[in-house]
Amino acid sequence: METRTPKELFERICAEVSRIYVGQEELVLGTLVALFSGGHVLIESVPGLGKTLFVRVLGRILGCQFGRIQFTADLMPSDITGAPIFDNRTQDFRFRPGPVFTQFLLADEINRSPAKTHAALLETMQEYRVTVDGVSYPLERPFLVLATQNPVETEGTYQLPEAQLDRFMFKLIADYPSAEEETRVLAMHGRQVPLDTMLEALEVVTSPAEIQRIVRQNAEILIHEKLLEYITNLVRKTRNWATFYMGASPRAGLALVEGARTLAAFRGRDYVVPDDVVELAVPVLRHRVLLSAEAEVEGMNVNAQLRELIKTVEIPRL
């Protein structure tokens, strides 16, 4: 396969995705930035907006394995990681890998499981390995977790702990499509064509090896010291913003740096500009801050508050 720039590959992937998946630009861009930065994504949307379809399409196009876990109240950690099973032939226990041993993992309705089940994902998301009975099993790279939660139905759900929320690079919002996009969905998917048949028609445009090469390449994108100070100021300002009870951790700054580098590469540049940081600031910060009780009572919105905060931080001249 020829050596391509991140911009060429990004445009090729987006063109192929649009053959089956309609709209949701923030979701597509955010997921690809996270993938090529080594991050993970939390997606908030109501059911029926094609999240499973998107992950399957992406897995096919990128030549990666796809896995899906439906989180429920009785899901156990071993249902995610796998567990030792007794092998009658060898008269010994052997490890049976769980569904987390894939490359694209859709963690559907992750907030429907208790904290001990969430904890099973923590090590895999951070360390890219699973440890069972003192033995570590590495996960194949790239490894991307796309976790979804439904913002409407809260009955029977559990609040994700801040420690796990912080491990998601972005929180992306999948909203209802426009009238034009919805009409295209009906035209494209209203013919009873099996999804597997549609997926087979897609072209595999890259490979795990090329993805990892570009991840390493993106880490070399230049970011000016003034921009690092700007990112630091943005993150620190969330900690004393009047309407926030809790601000963002230093990990938010790291996510902004890594994401801005990848976005710059997708735009065909070998250096980061302030617009790259501003474009990603809300998806990086929205799940890392908490509104104060007074702000919630007044019906304030996290996204709107973050946009106000961003306006108050002076953008550096490079």
WORA-V670056 format. One record per pair of residues at least 24 apart in sequence whose ideal C-beta (glycine too) atoms are under 10 Angstrom apart, sorted by the first residue. I is the first residue (numbers start at 1). J is the second residue. If there is no record, write none. Layout:
i->I j->J
i->I j->J
//
This chain:
i->1 j->205
i->1 j->206
i->1 j->207
i->1 j->209
i->1 j->210
i->2 j->210
i->3 j->210
i->3 j->213
i->4 j->205
i->4 j->206
i->4 j->210
i->4 j->213
i->4 j->214
i->5 j->214
i->5 j->217
i->5 j->265
i->5 j->266
i->5 j->268
i->5 j->270
i->6 j->32
i->6 j->36
i->6 j->213
i->6 j->214
i->6 j->215
i->6 j->217
i->6 j->218
i->6 j->221
i->6 j->261
i->6 j->262
i->6 j->263
i->6 j->264
i->6 j->265
i->6 j->266
i->6 j->267
i->6 j->268
i->6 j->269
i->6 j->270
i->7 j->264
i->7 j->265
i->7 j->266
i->7 j->267
i->7 j->268
i->7 j->269
i->8 j->266
i->8 j->268
i->9 j->36
i->9 j->62
i->9 j->205
i->9 j->206
i->9 j->210
i->9 j->211
i->9 j->214
i->9 j->265
i->9 j->266
i->10 j->36
i->10 j->214
i->10 j->262
i->10 j->263
i->10 j->265
i->10 j->266
i->10 j->267
i->10 j->268
i->11 j->266
i->11 j->268
i->12 j->61
i->12 j->203
i->12 j->205
i->12 j->206
i->13 j->58
i->13 j->61
i->13 j->62
i->13 j->205
i->13 j->206
i->13 j->266
i->14 j->61
i->14 j->266
i->15 j->61
i->15 j->203
i->15 j->205
i->16 j->57
i->16 j->58
i->16 j->60
i->16 j->61
i->16 j->62
i->16 j->202
i->16 j->203
i->16 j->204
i->16 j->205
i->16 j->206
i->17 j->54
i->17 j->57
i->17 j->58
i->17 j->60
i->17 j->61
i->17 j->62
i->17 j->202
i->17 j->205
i->18 j->57
i->18 j->184
i->19 j->57
i->19 j->61
i->19 j->188
i->19 j->198
i->19 j->201
i->19 j->202
i->19 j->203
i->20 j->50
i->20 j->53
i->20 j->54
i->20 j->56
i->20 j->57
i->20 j->60
i->20 j->61
i->20 j->188
i->20 j->189
i->20 j->195
i->20 j->198
i->20 j->199
i->20 j->201
i->20 j->202
i->21 j->50
i->21 j->53
i->21 j->54
i->21 j->55
i->21 j->56
i->21 j->57
i->21 j->58
i->21 j->61
i->21 j->185
i->21 j->188
i->21 j->189
i->22 j->50
i->22 j->53
i->22 j->177
i->22 j->178
i->22 j->180
i->22 j->181
i->22 j->182
i->22 j->183
i->22 j->184
i->22 j->185
i->22 j->186
i->22 j->187
i->22 j->188
i->22 j->189
i->23 j->49
i->23 j->50
i->23 j->174
i->23 j->175
i->23 j->176
i->23 j->177
i->23 j->178
i->23 j->180
i->23 j->181
i->23 j->182
i->23 j->184
i->23 j->185
i->24 j->49
i->24 j->50
i->24 j->51
i->24 j->54
i->24 j->172
i->24 j->173
i->24 j->174
i->24 j->175
i->24 j->177
i->24 j->181
i->26 j->170
i->26 j->172
i->26 j->173
i->26 j->174
i->26 j->175
i->26 j->279
i->26 j->282
i->26 j->283
i->27 j->51
i->27 j->54
i->27 j->146
i->27 j->170
i->27 j->172
i->27 j->173
i->27 j->174
i->27 j->175
i->28 j->54
i->28 j->57
i->28 j->58
i->28 j->172
i->29 j->170
i->29 j->172
i->29 j->263
i->29 j->266
i->29 j->279
i->29 j->280
i->29 j->283
i->30 j->169
i->30 j->170
i->30 j->171
i->30 j->172
i->30 j->173
i->30 j->174
i->30 j->259
i->30 j->263
i->30 j->279
i->30 j->280
i->30 j->283
i->30 j->284
i->31 j->55
i->31 j->58
i->31 j->104
i->31 j->144
i->31 j->146
i->31 j->169
i->31 j->170
i->31 j->172
i->32 j->58
i->32 j->62
i->32 j->144
i->32 j->262
i->32 j->263
i->32 j->266
i->33 j->169
i->33 j->170
i->33 j->218
i->33 j->255
i->33 j->258
i->33 j->259
i->33 j->260
i->33 j->261
i->33 j->262
i->33 j->263
i->33 j->265
i->33 j->266
i->33 j->276
i->33 j->279
i->33 j->280
i->33 j->283
i->34 j->144
i->34 j->145
i->34 j->146
i->34 j->168
i->34 j->169
i->34 j->170
i->34 j->172
i->34 j->255
i->34 j->258
i->34 j->259
i->34 j->262
i->34 j->283
i->35 j->62
i->35 j->64
i->35 j->103
i->35 j->104
i->35 j->142
i->35 j->143
i->35 j->144
i->35 j->146
i->35 j->169
i->35 j->211
i->35 j->214
i->35 j->215
i->35 j->262
i->36 j->142
i->36 j->144
i->36 j->211
i->36 j->212
i->36 j->214
i->36 j->215
i->36 j->217
i->36 j->218
i->36 j->258
i->36 j->259
i->36 j->261
i->36 j->262
i->36 j->263
i->36 j->265
i->36 j->266
i->37 j->169
i->37 j->170
i->37 j->215
i->37 j->218
i->37 j->219
i->37 j->254
i->37 j->255
i->37 j->257
i->37 j->258
i->37 j->259
i->37 j->260
i->37 j->261
i->37 j->262
i->37 j->263
i->37 j->265
i->37 j->280
i->38 j->128
i->38 j->141
i->38 j->142
i->38 j->143
i->38 j->144
i->38 j->169
i->38 j->212
i->38 j->215
i->38 j->216
i->38 j->218
i->38 j->219
i->38 j->258
i->38 j->262
i->39 j->125
i->39 j->144
i->39 j->145
i->39 j->167
i->39 j->168
i->39 j->169
i->39 j->170
i->39 j->254
i->39 j->255
i->39 j->258
i->39 j->259
i->39 j->262
i->39 j->284
i->40 j->105
i->40 j->107
i->40 j->121
i->40 j->124
i->40 j->125
i->40 j->126
i->40 j->143
i->40 j->144
i->40 j->145
i->40 j->146
i->40 j->147
i->40 j->164
i->40 j->167
i->40 j->168
i->40 j->169
i->40 j->170
i->41 j->144
i->41 j->145
i->41 j->146
i->41 j->147
i->41 j->148
i->41 j->168
i->41 j->169
i->41 j->170
i->41 j->171
i->41 j->172
i->41 j->283
i->42 j->107
i->42 j->110
i->42 j->111
i->42 j->145
i->42 j->146
i->42 j->147
i->42 j->148
i->42 j->149
i->42 j->160
i->42 j->164
i->42 j->165
i->42 j->167
i->42 j->168
i->42 j->169
i->42 j->170
i->42 j->171
i->42 j->172
i->42 j->173
i->42 j->283
i->42 j->286
i->42 j->287
i->43 j->106
i->43 j->107
i->43 j->108
i->43 j->110
i->43 j->146
i->43 j->147
i->43 j->148
i->43 j->149
i->43 j->168
i->43 j->170
i->43 j->171
i->43 j->172
i->43 j->173
i->43 j->174
i->44 j->111
i->44 j->147
i->44 j->148
i->44 j->149
i->44 j->150
i->44 j->151
i->44 j->171
i->44 j->172
i->44 j->173
i->44 j->174
i->44 j->175
i->44 j->286
i->44 j->287
i->45 j->148
i->45 j->149
i->45 j->150
i->45 j->151
i->45 j->152
i->45 j->172
i->45 j->173
i->45 j->174
i->45 j->175
i->45 j->176
i->46 j->150
i->46 j->151
i->46 j->152
i->46 j->153
i->46 j->174
i->46 j->175
i->46 j->176
i->47 j->108
i->47 j->109
i->47 j->148
i->47 j->150
i->47 j->152
i->47 j->153
i->48 j->176
i->49 j->148
i->49 j->174
i->49 j->175
i->49 j->176
i->49 j->177
i->49 j->185
i->50 j->174
i->50 j->177
i->50 j->185
i->50 j->189
i->51 j->106
i->51 j->108
i->51 j->146
i->51 j->148
i->51 j->174
i->52 j->106
i->52 j->108
i->52 j->146
i->52 j->148
i->52 j->195
i->53 j->189
i->53 j->195
i->53 j->198
i->53 j->199
i->54 j->106
i->54 j->146
i->54 j->174
i->55 j->104
i->55 j->105
i->55 j->106
i->55 j->108
i->55 j->144
i->55 j->146
i->55 j->148
i->56 j->104
i->56 j->106
i->56 j->195
i->56 j->196
i->56 j->198
i->56 j->199
i->56 j->202
i->57 j->195
i->57 j->198
i->57 j->199
i->57 j->202
i->58 j->104
i->58 j->144
i->58 j->146
i->58 j->202
i->59 j->102
i->59 j->103
i->59 j->104
i->59 j->105
i->59 j->106
i->59 j->144
i->59 j->199
i->59 j->204
i->60 j->104
i->60 j->196
i->60 j->198
i->60 j->199
i->60 j->200
i->60 j->201
i->60 j->202
i->60 j->203
i->60 j->204
i->60 j->205
i->61 j->199
i->61 j->202
i->61 j->203
i->61 j->204
i->61 j->205
i->61 j->206
i->62 j->103
i->62 j->104
i->62 j->142
i->62 j->144
i->62 j->204
i->62 j->205
i->62 j->206
i->62 j->207
i->62 j->208
i->62 j->210
i->62 j->211
i->63 j->103
i->63 j->204
i->63 j->205
i->63 j->206
i->63 j->207
i->63 j->208
i->63 j->209
i->63 j->210
i->63 j->211
i->64 j->102
i->64 j->103
i->64 j->104
i->64 j->140
i->64 j->141
i->64 j->142
i->64 j->143
i->64 j->144
i->64 j->204
i->64 j->206
i->64 j->207
i->64 j->208
i->64 j->211
i->65 j->101
i->65 j->102
i->65 j->103
i->65 j->104
i->65 j->105
i->65 j->140
i->65 j->143
i->65 j->208
i->66 j->102
i->66 j->103
i->66 j->104
i->66 j->105
i->66 j->106
i->66 j->199
i->67 j->98
i->67 j->99
i->67 j->100
i->67 j->101
i->67 j->102
i->67 j->103
i->67 j->104
i->67 j->105
i->67 j->106
i->67 j->107
i->67 j->145
i->68 j->99
i->68 j->102
i->68 j->104
i->68 j->105
i->68 j->106
i->68 j->107
i->68 j->108
i->68 j->146
i->69 j->98
i->69 j->99
i->69 j->100
i->69 j->102
i->69 j->105
i->69 j->106
i->69 j->107
i->69 j->108
i->69 j->109
i->69 j->110
i->69 j->113
i->69 j->117
i->69 j->121
i->69 j->145
i->69 j->147
i->70 j->99
i->70 j->106
i->70 j->107
i->70 j->108
i->70 j->109
i->70 j->110
i->70 j->112
i->70 j->113
i->71 j->107
i->71 j->108
i->71 j->109
i->71 j->110
i->71 j->111
i->71 j->112
i->71 j->113
i->71 j->114
i->71 j->117
i->71 j->118
i->71 j->121
i->71 j->147
i->71 j->148
i->71 j->149
i->71 j->157
i->71 j->158
i->72 j->108
i->72 j->109
i->72 j->112
i->72 j->113
i->72 j->117
i->72 j->156
i->73 j->112
i->73 j->113
i->73 j->114
i->73 j->117
i->73 j->156
i->73 j->157
i->73 j->158
i->74 j->112
i->74 j->113
i->74 j->114
i->74 j->117
i->75 j->110
i->75 j->112
i->75 j->113
i->75 j->114
i->75 j->116
i->75 j->117
i->75 j->118
i->75 j->120
i->76 j->113
i->76 j->114
i->76 j->116
i->76 j->117
i->76 j->120
i->77 j->113
i->77 j->114
i->77 j->116
i->77 j->117
i->77 j->118
i->77 j->119
i->77 j->120
i->77 j->121
i->77 j->132
i->78 j->117
i->78 j->120
i->78 j->132
i->79 j->113
i->79 j->117
i->79 j->120
i->80 j->105
i->80 j->107
i->80 j->113
i->80 j->117
i->80 j->118
i->80 j->119
i->80 j->120
i->80 j->121
i->80 j->124
i->80 j->130
i->81 j->120
i->81 j->121
i->81 j->123
i->81 j->124
i->81 j->130
i->81 j->131
i->81 j->132
i->81 j->137
i->82 j->130
i->82 j->132
i->82 j->137
i->83 j->132
i->83 j->133
i->84 j->132
i->84 j->133
i->84 j->135
i->93 j->133
i->95 j->130
i->95 j->132
i->95 j->133
i->95 j->135
i->95 j->137
i->96 j->132
i->97 j->130
i->97 j->132
i->97 j->137
i->97 j->139
i->98 j->124
i->98 j->130
i->98 j->132
i->98 j->137
i->100 j->124
i->100 j->125
i->100 j->130
i->100 j->137
i->100 j->139
i->100 j->143
i->100 j->145
i->101 j->130
i->101 j->137
i->101 j->138
i->101 j->139
i->101 j->140
i->101 j->143
i->102 j->139
i->102 j->140
i->102 j->143
i->102 j->144
i->102 j->145
i->103 j->139
i->103 j->140
i->103 j->141
i->103 j->142
i->103 j->143
i->103 j->144
i->103 j->208
i->103 j->211
i->104 j->142
i->104 j->143
i->104 j->144
i->104 j->145
i->104 j->146
i->105 j->139
i->105 j->143
i->105 j->144
i->105 j->145
i->105 j->146
i->105 j->147
i->106 j->144
i->106 j->145
i->106 j->146
i->106 j->147
i->106 j->148
i->107 j->145
i->107 j->146
i->107 j->147
i->107 j->148
i->107 j->149
i->108 j->146
i->108 j->147
i->108 j->148
i->108 j->149
i->108 j->150
i->109 j->147
i->109 j->148
i->109 j->149
i->109 j->150
i->109 j->153
i->109 j->156
i->109 j->157
i->110 j->145
i->110 j->146
i->110 j->147
i->110 j->148
i->110 j->149
i->110 j->157
i->110 j->158
i->110 j->160
i->110 j->164
i->110 j->168
i->111 j->147
i->111 j->148
i->111 j->149
i->111 j->150
i->111 j->151
i->111 j->153
i->111 j->154
i->111 j->156
i->111 j->157
i->111 j->158
i->111 j->159
i->111 j->160
i->112 j->149
i->112 j->150
i->112 j->153
i->112 j->156
i->112 j->157
i->112 j->158
i->113 j->157
i->113 j->158
i->113 j->160
i->114 j->158
i->115 j->158
i->115 j->159
i->115 j->160
i->115 j->161
i->115 j->163
i->115 j->164
i->117 j->158
i->118 j->147
i->118 j->158
i->118 j->159
i->118 j->160
i->118 j->161
i->118 j->163
i->118 j->164
i->118 j->165
i->119 j->161
i->119 j->163
i->119 j->164
i->121 j->145
i->121 j->147
i->121 j->164
i->121 j->167
i->122 j->161
i->122 j->163
i->122 j->164
i->122 j->167
i->125 j->164
i->125 j->167
i->125 j->168
i->125 j->169
i->126 j->163
i->126 j->164
i->126 j->167
i->140 j->208
i->141 j->208
i->141 j->209
i->141 j->211
i->141 j->212
i->141 j->215
i->142 j->208
i->142 j->209
i->142 j->211
i->142 j->212
i->142 j->214
i->142 j->215
i->143 j->208
i->144 j->169
i->144 j->211
i->145 j->169
i->146 j->172
i->147 j->171
i->148 j->172
i->148 j->174
i->160 j->287
i->162 j->246
i->162 j->249
i->162 j->287
i->162 j->288
i->162 j->290
i->163 j->249
i->165 j->287
i->165 j->288
i->165 j->290
i->166 j->248
i->166 j->249
i->166 j->250
i->166 j->251
i->166 j->252
i->166 j->255
i->166 j->287
i->166 j->288
i->167 j->251
i->167 j->255
i->168 j->255
i->168 j->283
i->168 j->284
i->168 j->287
i->168 j->288
i->169 j->251
i->169 j->252
i->169 j->254
i->169 j->255
i->169 j->256
i->169 j->258
i->169 j->259
i->169 j->280
i->169 j->283
i->169 j->284
i->169 j->287
i->170 j->255
i->170 j->259
i->170 j->280
i->170 j->282
i->170 j->283
i->170 j->284
i->170 j->285
i->170 j->286
i->170 j->287
i->171 j->282
i->171 j->283
i->171 j->284
i->171 j->285
i->171 j->286
i->171 j->287
i->171 j->288
i->171 j->302
i->172 j->283
i->172 j->286
i->172 j->287
i->173 j->282
i->173 j->283
i->173 j->286
i->173 j->303
i->214 j->262
i->214 j->265
i->214 j->266
i->215 j->258
i->215 j->262
i->217 j->261
i->217 j->262
i->217 j->265
i->217 j->270
i->218 j->258
i->218 j->259
i->218 j->261
i->218 j->262
i->218 j->263
i->218 j->264
i->218 j->265
i->218 j->266
i->218 j->270
i->219 j->257
i->219 j->258
i->219 j->261
i->219 j->262
i->219 j->265
i->220 j->261
i->220 j->265
i->220 j->270
i->221 j->257
i->221 j->258
i->221 j->260
i->221 j->261
i->221 j->262
i->221 j->263
i->221 j->264
i->221 j->265
i->221 j->269
i->221 j->270
i->221 j->271
i->221 j->272
i->221 j->276
i->222 j->261
i->222 j->264
i->222 j->269
i->222 j->270
i->222 j->271
i->222 j->272
i->223 j->256
i->223 j->257
i->223 j->258
i->223 j->260
i->223 j->261
i->223 j->264
i->223 j->271
i->223 j->272
i->223 j->273
i->223 j->276
i->223 j->277
i->224 j->271
i->224 j->272
i->224 j->273
i->224 j->274
i->224 j->316
i->224 j->318
i->225 j->316
i->225 j->318
i->226 j->274
i->226 j->315
i->226 j->316
i->226 j->317
i->226 j->318
i->227 j->256
i->227 j->257
i->227 j->260
i->227 j->271
i->227 j->272
i->227 j->273
i->227 j->274
i->227 j->276
i->227 j->277
i->227 j->315
i->227 j->316
i->227 j->318
i->228 j->253
i->228 j->256
i->228 j->257
i->228 j->272
i->228 j->277
i->228 j->316
i->229 j->316
i->230 j->256
i->230 j->274
i->230 j->277
i->230 j->278
i->230 j->313
i->230 j->314
i->230 j->315
i->230 j->316
i->230 j->318
i->231 j->255
i->231 j->256
i->231 j->257
i->231 j->260
i->231 j->272
i->231 j->274
i->231 j->277
i->231 j->281
i->231 j->284
i->231 j->313
i->232 j->256
i->232 j->257
i->233 j->312
i->233 j->313
i->233 j->314
i->233 j->316
i->234 j->277
i->234 j->278
i->234 j->281
i->234 j->284
i->234 j->285
i->234 j->306
i->234 j->309
i->234 j->310
i->234 j->312
i->234 j->313
i->235 j->281
i->235 j->284
i->235 j->285
i->235 j->288
i->235 j->289
i->235 j->313
i->236 j->313
i->237 j->309
i->237 j->310
i->237 j->312
i->237 j->313
i->238 j->285
i->238 j->288
i->238 j->289
i->238 j->290
i->238 j->305
i->238 j->306
i->238 j->309
i->239 j->289
i->241 j->289
i->241 j->291
i->241 j->292
i->241 j->295
i->241 j->305
i->241 j->306
i->241 j->308
i->241 j->309
i->241 j->312
i->242 j->292
i->242 j->294
i->242 j->295
i->242 j->305
i->242 j->309
i->243 j->289
i->243 j->290
i->243 j->291
i->243 j->292
i->243 j->294
i->243 j->295
i->243 j->296
i->243 j->298
i->243 j->300
i->243 j->301
i->243 j->302
i->243 j->304
i->243 j->305
i->243 j->308
i->243 j->309
i->244 j->285
i->244 j->288
i->244 j->289
i->244 j->290
i->244 j->291
i->244 j->292
i->244 j->295
i->244 j->300
i->244 j->302
i->244 j->305
i->244 j->306
i->244 j->309
i->245 j->289
i->245 j->290
i->245 j->291
i->245 j->292
i->245 j->293
i->245 j->294
i->245 j->295
i->245 j->296
i->246 j->288
i->246 j->289
i->246 j->290
i->246 j->291
i->246 j->292
i->247 j->285
i->247 j->288
i->247 j->289
i->247 j->290
i->247 j->309
i->248 j->284
i->248 j->285
i->248 j->286
i->248 j->287
i->248 j->288
i->248 j->289
i->248 j->306
i->249 j->288
i->251 j->284
i->251 j->288
i->252 j->281
i->252 j->284
i->252 j->285
i->252 j->287
i->252 j->288
i->252 j->289
i->253 j->284
i->253 j->285
i->254 j->284
i->255 j->280
i->255 j->283
i->255 j->284
i->255 j->285
i->255 j->288
i->256 j->280
i->256 j->281
i->256 j->283
i->256 j->284
i->256 j->285
i->257 j->284
i->258 j->284
i->259 j->283
i->259 j->284
i->260 j->284
i->271 j->318
i->272 j->318
i->273 j->315
i->273 j->318
i->274 j->315
i->274 j->316
i->274 j->317
i->274 j->318
i->275 j->315
i->277 j->310
i->277 j->315
i->277 j->316
i->278 j->307
i->278 j->310
i->278 j->311
i->278 j->313
i->278 j->315
i->281 j->306
i->281 j->307
i->281 j->309
i->281 j->310
i->281 j->313
i->282 j->306
i->282 j->307
i->282 j->309
i->282 j->310
i->285 j->309
i->285 j->310
//
